[in-house]
Amino acid sequence: EVARVGIRAHVTRQRASQALLQLRANMHIFGQSLGHYLLANTSYLNNDIRNAIITCDAYLANIPPLETHNAHALMEGFRAWLLYQGDQPLQAEILMENLLFNCQPGYSIDLQRYLTVPLIRLRIRRGDFVAARTLTEQLDALAQDSGSAIFAAHATFEKIRLAYAKGNSSELQQLAMQNSLDDKVRLALDTSRPMQWEARECWVLAGIILHMQHEQFDKARALAQQLLHLSVDYGYPIRFLSLNMCIA
């Protein structure tokens, strides 16, 4: 299965490279932005964060920022995310704050969510729960404005993570009831129902946290194993693998 995913990533990278060469020849700036992003994302999905960052750096060094669209901002944001994933939290945090709190015209709501989620985690890791709560409220507002199911899942998951980190069992239980968490987890594990991977991942991880809070470690482990199997079936990495490694 690992070999199958690796082959798929290799083919995707080859096609993205071929497309990028054609777009460079045609001087298609937006297409070059997309090509670089696809190359970087393919490396990331293949757990090659170093090459993903190199691809982002090559784009940022050679393509000037354009205020008319958010391609440059997306690549900057993705680079910051990669640094966070590559265990360079301080450098990632500085870049994310600069991008998030100095938004330029064309910065999409997706980019804002892309940056807000890891910032919440960094604040929680530092024990700055007040700042983390402010960011979760901002993420919740983004979710409501966008109407996106992925945004809603992320916003709820971050609230649950924050309540768990604070040891606030009553708040965690209230969040679970308000969001019908048991139903959301059941639907996320039902592959016959359409749901985007990020939403599935968030709802299942939220269910894992709830079981951990209640010290139901067998149930938490079972959910973690189901999520790991789903990630293989979908060919996606689990972004919060350390959480699963603690209980798997």
PABA-425330 format. One record per residue (C-alpha): x, y, z; residue in three letters. Coordinates in steps of 0.02 Angstrom, whole numbers, padded with zeros to 5 digits, always signed. Last residue first. Example, Ala and Ser with C-alpha at 12.3 -4.5 7.8 and 13.67 -1.06 7.14 Angstrom:
BEGIN
+00684-00053+00357SER +00615-00225+00390ALA 
This chain:
BEGIN
-00113+00200+00945ALA -00136+00325+01087ILE +00015+00439+01081CYS +00048+00401+00897MET -00124+00468+00856ASN -00089+00639+00927LEU +00082+00640+00844SER -00003+00605+00676LEU -00091+00773+00674PHE -00086+00802+00488ARG -00139+00625+00444ILE -00067+00599+00271PRO -00186+00565+00127TYR -00196+00415+00010GLY -00383+00395+00038TYR -00372+00210+00083ASP -00212+00238+00182VAL -00289+00383+00279SER -00444+00277+00311LEU -00338+00141+00392HIS -00255+00270+00504LEU -00425+00340+00552LEU -00490+00168+00598GLN -00335+00138+00705GLN -00359+00303+00795ALA -00543+00263+00826LEU -00496+00095+00905ALA -00362+00177+01012ARG -00485+00307+01078ALA -00611+00170+01119LYS -00478+00071+01212ASP -00421+00230+01300PHE -00588+00275+01377GLN -00506+00393+01501GLU -00655+00511+01487HIS -00542+00648+01417GLN -00462+00518+01304MET -00631+00470+01233HIS -00669+00653+01195LEU -00499+00675+01114ILE -00529+00526+01000ILE -00698+00595+00948GLY -00615+00760+00900ALA -00489+00661+00799LEU -00632+00576+00706VAL -00717+00742+00670TRP -00558+00827+00610CYS -00503+00685+00496GLU -00671+00667+00413ARG -00678+00855+00383ALA -00504+00857+00307GLU -00548+00708+00196TRP -00700+00787+00114GLN -00863+00697+00148MET -00974+00592+00035PRO -01062+00450+00128ARG -01017+00270+00082SER -00854+00293+00178THR -00945+00293+00344ASP -00810+00339+00469LEU -00849+00525+00457ALA -01036+00488+00476LEU -01007+00398+00642ARG -00889+00535+00702VAL -01017+00671+00661LYS -01156+00573+00748ASP -01053+00556+00907ASP -01004+00739+00897LEU -01180+00809+00895SER -01102+00983+00884ASN -01184+01057+01038GLN -01162+00893+01133MET -00975+00879+01100ALA -00949+01064+01138LEU -01038+01043+01304GLN -00933+00891+01346GLN -00774+00987+01312LEU -00833+01134+01415GLU -00874+01019+01562SER -00706+00929+01549SER -00599+01086+01555ASN -00425+01010+01566GLY -00353+01163+01482LYS -00277+01057+01343ALA -00443+00966+01323TYR -00540+01129+01308ALA -00414+01192+01179LEU -00423+01031+01078ARG -00613+01040+01079ILE -00612+01219+01017LYS -00485+01172+00883GLU -00595+01027+00826PHE -00749+01137+00816THR -00661+01266+00706ALA -00583+01132+00595HIS -00748+01044+00567ALA -00838+01207+00528ALA -00702+01260+00407PHE -00712+01093+00317ILE -00902+01106+00306ALA -00883+01278+00226SER -01014+01412+00257GLY -00877+01540+00224SER -00932+01674+00345ASP -00977+01548+00481GLN -00811+01458+00466ALA -00714+01622+00465LEU -00805+01673+00625ALA -00759+01506+00705ASP -00577+01533+00655LEU -00579+01705+00737GLN -00655+01629+00894GLU -00521+01494+00892THR -00389+01631+00877LEU -00454+01723+01029THR -00459+01559+01125ARG -00277+01523+01082ALA -00225+01697+01141ALA -00308+01665+01309VAL -00240+01487+01318PHE -00058+01539+01308ASP +00010+01372+01369GLY +00153+01372+01243ARG +00087+01216+01157ARG -00086+01296+01157ILE -00017+01451+01070ARG +00074+01344+00941LEU -00083+01245+00910ARG -00188+01401+00882ILE -00055+01466+00762LEU -00065+01301+00667PRO -00253+01326+00636VAL -00246+01513+00597THR -00127+01500+00448LEU -00227+01385+00333TYR -00387+01467+00394ARG -00323+01634+00333GLN -00263+01555+00171LEU -00435+01482+00141ASP -00513+01654+00169ILE -00411+01715+00023SER -00276+01848+00025TYR -00313+01951-00131GLY -00277+02119-00055PRO -00143+02102+00080GLN -00165+02029+00253CYS -00044+02100+00381ASN -00103+02003+00534PHE -00110+01834+00449LEU +00046+01847+00342LEU +00159+01920+00475ASN +00088+01804+00608GLU +00115+01652+00497MET +00295+01700+00458LEU +00340+01726+00640ILE +00253+01565+00692GLU +00342+01461+00560ALA +00513+01521+00616GLN +00471+01478+00796LEU +00388+01312+00754PRO +00526+01232+00650GLN +00465+01053+00671ASP +00448+01012+00486GLY +00258+01026+00496GLN +00276+01205+00556TYR +00404+01242+00421LEU +00284+01165+00295LEU +00143+01277+00355TRP +00254+01431+00334ALA +00296+01374+00157ARG +00111+01349+00122PHE +00074+01525+00181GLY +00209+01599+00070GLU +00145+01495-00076MET -00033+01551-00044LEU +00022+01732-00030ALA +00107+01722-00199HIS -00047+01645-00278ALA -00165+01770-00196ASN -00218+01872-00347HIS -00209+02052-00403THR -00073+02103-00281GLU +00059+02008-00376LEU +00217+01955-00284PRO +00365+01932-00402PRO +00405+01754-00460ILE +00588+01703-00449ASN +00635+01696-00264ALA +00460+01650-00202LEU +00448+01508-00328TYR +00618+01434-00288ALA +00583+01449-00101ASP +00419+01355-00120CYS +00506+01214-00214THR +00644+01206-00082ILE +00510+01196+00055ILE +00428+01047-00032ALA +00598+00967-00056ASN +00630+00972+00133ARG +00453+00917+00176ILE +00470+00751+00085ASP +00327+00657+00169ASN +00255+00603-00001ASN +00106+00717+00028LEU +00230+00857+00059TYR +00325+00821-00102SER +00161+00822-00198THR +00113+00986-00115ASN +00275+01068-00169ALA +00255+01011-00350LEU +00072+01062-00352LEU +00116+01233-00280TYR +00252+01259-00409HIS +00132+01216-00550GLY -00005+01329-00482LEU +00113+01477-00474SER +00180+01437-00646GLN +00002+01436-00712GLY -00027+01607-00637PHE +00128+01674-00724ILE +00102+01598-00898HIS +00265+01642-00986MET +00224+01513-01122ASN +00391+01424-01099ALA +00368+01432-00911ARG +00195+01355-00930LEU +00264+01212-01034GLN +00401+01174-00906LEU +00272+01182-00764LEU +00159+01057-00851ALA +00302+00933-00866GLN +00348+00955-00683SER +00167+00933-00628ALA +00155+00773-00730ARG +00314+00702-00655GLN +00260+00750-00479ARG +00092+00664-00501THR +00177+00507-00565VAL +00295+00504-00414HIS +00151+00533-00293ALA +00053+00389-00369ARG +00206+00276-00357ILE +00229+00321-00173GLY +00045+00286-00135VAL +00058+00114-00216ARG +00223+00077-00126ALA +00143+00118+00042VAL +00000+00000+00000GLU 
